[in-house]
């Protein structure tokens, strides 16, 4: 299975935001660790089933790993979507706050200018 944020060939999805090679390496290593954990859990799952043949155990392990990786991918995609949503929300809030700060600064500057001009008008 390809790493999250990539298509099945391993290439990054179009429209995905990549901040650098470090993120890609980290994502790859995270996905490889997820695969290793899924494989180990699958082996532990079939270990007590000694009535199964080796090929049956292998098939169950493969299905278990596939299911685990599918669920992990869905979890990661859901988390990534939530992160994008939060990022958009925080960017909107930051933009609003920045506009307020600029407005207050301009209003304060205009007020100080008006106060400074008062003695000149007398």
Secondary structure, DSSP 8 states (H G I E B T S, - for coil): ---TTB-TTS-B-TT-----HHHHHHHHHHHHHHHHHHHHHHHHHHHT-TTS-HHHHHHHHHHHHHHHHHHHHHHHHHHHHHHHHHHHHHHHHHHHHHHHHHHHHHHHHHHHHHHHHHHHH-
